[in-house]
Amino acid sequence: MQQKWTNKLNNDEFNLIENDWYPLIKKNAMEKLKAQLHELGQELQSLNPQESFKISAGDRLQDLPYLVLDFPKIPNPQFTFVCRTLFWWGRGVQFQLIYRGANTQLYSRILSLAEPNDFILMGSNLWENDISTKAYKVLSELNASEKAEVIEQDFFKLVRFKPIKNKENIFEGLLAFYLQFANLAKD
């Protein structure tokens, strides 16, 4: 008697498991992206030598692989500032600016320098990364009341989304993004 399987593979799933190309290509792609992030981390560190960077990787950000470059490296849960670069498989690249602590003047300055298509976190979960959720709003769509709400928060998160268009420079614009905002807290 032959078993009747209720969890049959679809054609895409079957094609993936009958070949070895996907895991090998994914591994090579992630290694190359990680090397690019390492070079960027070194460039950022050369701009701010007293700080270090950290690269993290995983496979479970909404069930998708990801790489993260944090500069400066987050030393503890009470950190003040991080410029985070997130490569999210199939979802593009995000340059994130995260500040912790109430600072209405700083947050107002960031909003004034941000690009109209940047995303602002309106939700309460600082670690939310999915800009398609209602937790995020496009800066140009914020009304005065929402801007006031953002600058009154105990944290601030701005995200610049970059679709993957150019295989030679996946993280194009990161240094400019960092330089645009990093020195604001020091002024």
C-alpha positions as CSV (number, residue, x, y, z in Angstrom):
1,M,0.0,0.0,0.0
2,Q,1.4,3.4,-1.1
3,Q,1.4,6.3,1.3
4,K,-0.8,9.3,0.4
5,W,1.2,12.4,1.2
6,T,-0.8,15.5,2.3
7,N,2.2,17.8,2.2
8,K,3.3,17.5,-1.4
9,L,6.0,19.7,-2.8
10,N,5.1,22.2,-5.5
11,N,7.2,22.4,-8.7
12,D,9.4,25.3,-7.4
13,E,10.1,23.4,-4.1
14,F,10.9,20.2,-6.0
15,N,13.2,22.0,-8.4
16,L,15.1,23.5,-5.4
17,I,15.6,20.3,-3.6
18,E,16.6,18.1,-6.5
19,N,19.5,20.4,-7.3
20,D,22.5,21.7,-5.3
21,W,22.8,25.1,-7.0
22,Y,20.6,27.2,-4.8
23,P,22.4,26.6,-1.4
24,L,25.8,27.0,-3.1
25,I,24.9,30.2,-5.0
26,K,23.2,31.7,-1.9
27,K,26.3,30.9,0.2
28,N,28.6,32.6,-2.4
29,A,26.3,35.6,-2.7
30,M,26.1,36.1,1.0
31,E,29.9,35.8,1.4
32,K,30.4,38.5,-1.3
33,L,27.9,40.8,0.3
34,K,29.4,40.3,3.7
35,A,32.8,41.2,2.2
36,Q,31.3,44.4,0.7
37,L,29.9,45.3,4.1
38,H,33.2,44.6,5.8
39,E,34.9,47.1,3.4
40,L,32.2,49.7,4.1
41,G,32.6,49.1,7.8
42,Q,36.3,49.7,7.5
43,E,35.7,53.0,5.6
44,L,33.2,54.1,8.2
45,Q,35.7,53.3,10.9
46,S,38.4,55.3,9.1
47,L,36.1,58.3,9.4
48,N,35.5,57.7,13.1
49,P,38.5,55.7,14.4
50,Q,37.4,55.5,18.0
51,E,34.4,53.4,17.0
52,S,34.2,49.9,15.6
53,F,31.6,48.1,13.4
54,K,29.8,44.8,13.6
55,I,28.4,42.6,10.9
56,S,25.6,40.1,11.8
57,A,23.9,37.6,9.6
58,G,20.9,35.3,9.8
59,D,18.2,33.4,7.8
60,R,15.1,34.2,9.8
61,L,14.1,37.8,9.2
62,Q,10.5,37.0,8.2
63,D,12.0,33.7,7.0
64,L,14.5,35.4,4.7
65,P,18.3,35.7,4.9
66,Y,19.8,39.0,5.9
67,L,23.0,40.8,6.7
68,V,23.4,43.8,9.0
69,L,26.3,46.3,9.3
70,D,26.1,48.4,12.5
71,F,28.3,51.4,12.8
72,P,29.1,52.1,15.5
73,K,28.8,48.7,17.0
74,I,26.0,48.6,19.5
75,P,27.8,48.1,22.9
76,N,24.7,47.6,25.0
77,P,20.9,47.9,25.0
78,Q,21.2,51.6,26.2
79,F,23.1,52.7,23.0
80,T,22.5,56.3,21.7
81,F,23.2,56.1,18.0
82,V,23.7,53.6,15.2
83,C,23.8,53.8,11.5
84,R,22.5,50.3,10.4
85,T,22.7,48.9,6.9
86,L,20.3,46.0,6.3
87,F,20.5,43.7,3.3
88,W,17.3,41.7,3.3
89,W,17.1,38.9,0.7
90,G,14.5,39.7,-1.9
91,R,13.5,43.0,-0.1
92,G,16.4,45.3,-1.0
93,V,18.7,47.4,1.2
94,Q,17.9,49.7,4.0
95,F,20.1,52.5,5.4
96,Q,18.7,53.0,8.9
97,L,19.4,55.9,11.3
98,I,18.6,55.0,14.9
99,Y,18.8,57.4,17.8
100,R,17.8,56.6,21.4
101,G,16.8,59.1,24.0
102,A,14.4,62.0,23.9
103,N,15.9,64.8,21.8
104,T,13.3,67.0,20.0
105,Q,15.9,69.4,18.6
106,L,18.0,66.6,17.0
107,Y,15.0,64.8,15.6
108,S,13.7,68.0,14.1
109,R,17.0,68.6,12.4
110,I,17.1,65.0,11.0
111,L,13.6,65.5,9.6
112,S,14.6,68.7,7.9
113,L,17.6,67.0,6.3
114,A,15.9,63.7,5.3
115,E,14.7,63.0,1.8
116,P,11.0,63.1,1.1
117,N,10.9,59.4,0.3
118,D,12.6,58.3,3.5
119,F,10.5,56.3,5.9
120,I,9.9,57.2,9.5
121,L,9.0,54.7,12.2
122,M,5.8,55.7,13.8
123,G,5.3,52.4,15.7
124,S,6.7,51.5,19.1
125,N,9.0,48.6,18.1
126,L,12.4,50.1,17.4
127,W,13.5,46.8,15.7
128,E,10.7,46.7,13.2
129,N,12.3,46.5,9.7
130,D,9.3,45.9,7.4
131,I,8.7,49.4,5.8
132,S,5.5,48.0,4.2
133,T,3.8,47.8,7.6
134,K,1.6,50.6,9.1
135,A,4.4,51.2,11.6
136,Y,6.2,53.2,8.9
137,K,5.2,56.3,7.0
138,V,6.9,58.1,4.1
139,L,8.3,61.4,5.4
140,S,6.5,63.5,2.6
141,E,3.2,62.0,3.8
142,L,3.5,63.0,7.4
143,N,1.3,65.9,8.6
144,A,2.4,68.4,11.2
145,S,0.8,66.5,14.0
146,E,2.6,63.3,13.1
147,K,5.9,65.1,12.8
148,A,5.4,66.5,16.2
149,E,4.6,63.0,17.5
150,V,7.8,61.7,15.9
151,I,10.1,64.3,17.5
152,E,8.6,63.8,20.9
153,Q,9.4,60.0,21.0
154,D,12.1,58.5,23.2
155,F,13.7,57.1,20.0
156,F,14.0,58.0,16.4
157,K,14.3,55.7,13.3
158,L,14.7,56.9,9.8
159,V,15.0,54.4,6.9
160,R,16.2,55.1,3.4
161,F,15.2,52.2,1.1
162,K,17.4,51.2,-1.8
163,P,16.1,48.6,-4.3
164,I,18.8,46.3,-5.6
165,K,19.6,47.7,-9.1
166,N,23.4,47.4,-9.6
167,K,25.3,44.2,-8.9
168,E,28.6,46.1,-8.7
169,N,27.5,48.4,-5.9
170,I,24.7,47.0,-3.8
171,F,25.3,49.5,-1.0
172,E,25.8,52.6,-3.0
173,G,25.0,55.7,-1.0
174,L,25.8,54.3,2.4
175,L,28.7,56.6,3.1
176,A,26.8,59.7,2.0
177,F,23.9,58.7,4.2
178,Y,26.1,58.2,7.2
179,L,27.9,61.5,6.6
180,Q,24.6,63.3,6.2
181,F,23.4,62.4,9.7
182,A,26.2,61.1,11.9
183,N,27.6,64.4,13.1
184,L,24.3,65.9,14.0
185,A,24.4,64.7,17.6
186,K,27.9,66.1,18.0
187,D,27.0,69.6,16.9
